[in-house]
Amino acid sequence: MQFKILVIDEELAEIEKVQFEFDPWIENNSVEVKALLPVQNQDEMINLILDEKPNAIIVDYQLNRVKTNIGNIQINYNGATLISEFLKIRNGFPCFIASSFENDAVDDKNTFDVNIIYSKSDLNNPTSQQIRFRDRVKKQIIKYIELLSDKQNRLNELVLKERRDGTLSLPEEEELIEIDNFLESSLDRSNAIPKTLKETSNMEKLKELISITEEFMRTFKNEK
């Protein structure tokens, strides 16, 4: 299975430094690392990312510092803001910040997790890393895929049980709703149905929920 990683930076030379970290995997065709320059509008940028269907994104923190490759446009967002907004759509998605301004990125109010931030100076320098950056990215992708798969399998079990027995216990209904919430928000959190609208022990409404969930699972498989 080949993983696709997007690297977002306003400098192509900086993107190449990140790509070099993944060179061994690019050469054996297990990873595709694609460059993506930032555009002026953040919503448009997020749509470009979604269109690429990556398995992970690596973003520079300062996206407006150098104009060599992006032209004379003003980027009014940074890497922390971009990731924060992207995760409102794709809950739990593997995101990383690789920056020469590591401290600024850590202190940014939009940085929800400082553990996703890495210094560019440490890339391509195995002596500075107990675990290579590329290994961390790949492991995070695998963990995310495994989590989605586990949730999907459990949801299928609950759906089959409801069809076989005609009912679910209240804890099972609640578990189904929690799993459905998670999977919906992992595919597109902006369109997720609020949990409070799903909470019901009424079987007719539960069956309607299962129908919606099955349609979601078909969409999820097609997107993968």
N, C-alpha and C positions, 0 to 999 in steps of 0.2 A: 504494500500500500504506500503510495506516494503522498507525503504531506505538502501542503502549500502554505508558505509563510509570506506575508506581506511586510515589507520594510518601508516605512513612511518617513521621509526626511526631505528637507528643502535642498539638500546638496547630494548630487549623485555620487560624488567621491566618498561621502560618509556612508551612503547606502552600500557602496562596494566594500567598505571595511566590515560592515555587518555580514554581507554575503560571504566574504572571505572566511569568516568563522565557520560557516556551514559548508565550505568547499568539499571536504571529504564525502559528505552525503549528497551534495549536488552532483559530484562526479559519478557516484554509483546509482544516481537517479532515484534515490529514496526521498529526496526533498527538492521541491522547487521553491526558490527564494526570489520573489518578484519585487521590483522597485515600484514605488508609487509616490509621486510628488504631491504635496498638499495643494489643494485648490482654495480659493478665497472663502467660499461658503462652507461652514462646518456640516450642515445637513447634506449638502451635495457630496462632501467628502465621505460621510458615513454611507451614503448610497453607493458610492464607488467601491468602498470596502465590501459591502454586502454583495454587489454584483460580481466581485472576484471570487466569492465563496472560499475564503481561506480557512485554514485550520488554526492559525494564530496570527497575531499582528504584533510587530515591533515598531514602536514609534519614537522618534526623537522628541525631546522635551521642547526645545525652542525651535519652532517651525517657521520663524519669521526673521531670523538673524542674518542670513546670507541670501542675496537675490540672484546669484549667478545662474541658477537653473530654473527658477520659478518666475523670472521676470519681475517687473516692478509692480507687483501686487501686494496688498496688505493682508496678511494672515492674522485674523483677530482671535485665534484660539491657539492653545499649545497642546502638547502631547497628553498632559494630564486631563485637560478638559475634554479632548477628543475621546479618550478611553472612557472617561466617566459617562459621557453621553452615549457612547456605543454600547456600554454595558446595561443601559436602560432598555436597550432593544434586545441584546443577546446576553442574558443572565449567565454569569460564570464563565464566559468565553476566555480562552487563553490570551492575555494581553501583557505586553512588556514595554517598558520604557528603557531605551539605551541612550545615554546622554553624557555629554561632557560637563553638564551642569547638574550633577547628581544631587547636590545639596538643595538647590532650588527646587528640583523635582520632588524631593522628599518633603520639603516644607510646604509645597503647594496644597491649598485647601481642597483641591479636587482629587488629590491622590488618596484613594481609598485604602491602598495597601502598599506600604513602602517596600515590601518584599518583591514587587514586580520591577523595581528600578535597578539598573545596572550601569556602571561606568563604562563608557566607550574605551577608556584607556586599558581596561581589563580584557577587552576582546582580543582574540588572537595572541593572548599571553597566558599560556597554560600554567606558568609558575605562580600567577596571581589568583588562580581559581582552583579550589579543591574539587569542585564539580564544574565542568565546562559549561559555559552559557548555552551552547547548542544542545547539550544534554538536558539542561533544565527545561528548555523550550519543548524539546521532544517529549520528555516525560510528562510535562503538563498537558500537552495535546493528548497523549495516550490516556492519562487519568480522566480527562474530560470526556473522551469518547467512551471509556469504560463506564463512567458514571451515567451517561445518557443511555447506554445499552442496558445497564442494570435497572434503571428506572423504567425503561421501555418494556423489559421482560416482566417486571413485577406488575405493571399496568395490564399487560396482556393476560397475566394469570388472574387478576381480579375480574377482568371483563369476561373471561371464559367461565369463571366460577359463577358470576351473576347469570350468565346464559344457561348454565347447567342446573343451578339450584333455584333460579328465579328470584334470588335475594342475596343481599350482602349484610353482614352485621354492621352496626353503627361504626365500630372502629375501622372496619374495612372500607365503608363509604368514605370516612374521613381520610383514610390513607389514599384512596383513589383520587380524591379531590386534591390532596397535597401533591401527589405525583403529577397529576394533570396540570396543576399550576406550575410546577417546576419545568415540565417539558414545554409547555406553551411559552413560558418566559425565556427558555433557552433558545427556542426557535425565533420568537419575535415577542419580546416582553411588552412592546408598545401596544400589541393587540391582544394581550392576555385578558381573559375574562376574570374580573375581580373575584377573589375567593368567597366573599360574602354572598355573591349571587349564585354560588354553586352549593352552598351549605343547605342540604335538605335530606330528610329521610324518606321523602315521597318517592316511590319507585318509578312513577311515570317521569318525573323530572330527572331521576338518576339515569333512566334509560336514554333520555334525550342527551344527557351529559356524555354517556358512553358513545353515542352516535357522533357527537361533536369531537370527542377524543379520537375515535377511529379515523375520522377525516383528517385530524391533525397528524396522526401517525403516518398516513399516506403521504401527506405533504412533507413531513420530516424525512421519510425515506427517499422521496424524489429529490429533495435538496441535497442529501448526502451523495 
